[in-house]
Amino acid sequence: MEKDEKVDSPTNSQKTISDDDEIDYSIKPEFYDPELDDKDEEWVQNKRKGRISDAVLSCPACFTTLCLECQRHEKYLTQYRAIFVLNCKIENDQVRQAREKPKRGKRKRVSSESETAVTDGEMFKPVCCSVCSTEVGVIDEDEVYHFFNVLPSES
């Protein structure tokens, strides 16, 4: 840039107009539907078929709805379980095994018993958001989804 060239600074520029000044509120917005919330509520109620849910679960990365009907865990308040889900994919190639914790106060003398406790653990498969592939939970052998990485909202 040459020395003689003058750059317009914000103070020398034309008068700045805010976005609110450019919007004509006398015209009804093209994409606004004042009854949309009621329509959405009716759609959700039809999907639930009258059943009550503790929350609506969404993906923490892309906010995609994952579940409309779930039950909150009694002990772990940030975890939920569900049977009917949306926008979820199961990673069938990955299997995890839950280990059973040994009972407190009871020591087992035979090592083969503790080995069977580990091999008898329940099998889980990871569940991911079908939109962004973020892992949001697992599914157990009974086909119950256990969500632990989700955003809950009031239903």
CORDA-V738877 format. One record per pair of residues at least 4 apart in sequence whose C-alpha atoms are under 8 Angstrom apart, sorted by the first residue. I is the first residue (numbers start at 1). GAP is how many residues later the second one is. Records with the same first field share a line. If there is no record, write none. Layout:
I = GAP  GAP
This chain:
1 = 4
8 = 4  5
9 = 4
17 = 4  5
18 = 4
19 = 4
28 = 4
35 = 4
36 = 4
37 = 4
38 = 4
39 = 4
40 = 4
41 = 4
42 = 4
43 = 4
44 = 4  24
45 = 4  5
46 = 4
48 = 4  20  21
51 = 18
52 = 17
53 = 15  16  17  18  102
54 = 15  16  17  18  100  101
55 = 13  14  15  16  17  97  98  99  100
56 = 9  10  11  12  13  14  96  97  98  99
57 = 8  9  10  11  93  94  95  96
58 = 5  6  7  8  9  92  93  94  95
59 = 4  5  6  7  70  75  77  90  91  92
60 = 89  90  91
61 = 71  73
62 = 69  70
63 = 88
64 = 23  65  67
65 = 21  22
66 = 19  20  21  22  63
67 = 15  17  18  19
68 = 16  17  87
69 = 13  15  16
70 = 10  11  12  13
71 = 9  10  11
72 = 5  6  7  8  9
73 = 4  5  6  7  8
78 = 70
79 = 67  68  69  70
80 = 66  67  68
81 = 63  64  65  66
82 = 62  63  64  65
83 = 60  61  62
87 = 42  43  44
88 = 39  40  41  42
89 = 38  39  40  41
90 = 35  36  37  38  49
91 = 34  35  36  37
92 = 33  34
94 = 31  32
95 = 28  29  30  31
96 = 27  28  29  30
97 = 24  25  26  27
98 = 20  23  24  25  26
99 = 18  19  20  21  22  23
100 = 17  18  20  21
102 = 12
108 = 5  6
110 = 4
111 = 4
112 = 4
113 = 4
114 = 4
115 = 4
116 = 4
117 = 4
122 = 18  19
123 = 17  18
124 = 14  15  16  17
125 = 13  14  15
126 = 9  10  11  12  13
127 = 8  9  10  11  12  18
128 = 5  6  7  8  9
129 = 4  5  6  7
135 = 14
136 = 11  12  13  14
137 = 8  9  10  11  12
138 = 7  8  9
139 = 4  5  6  7
140 = 4  5  6
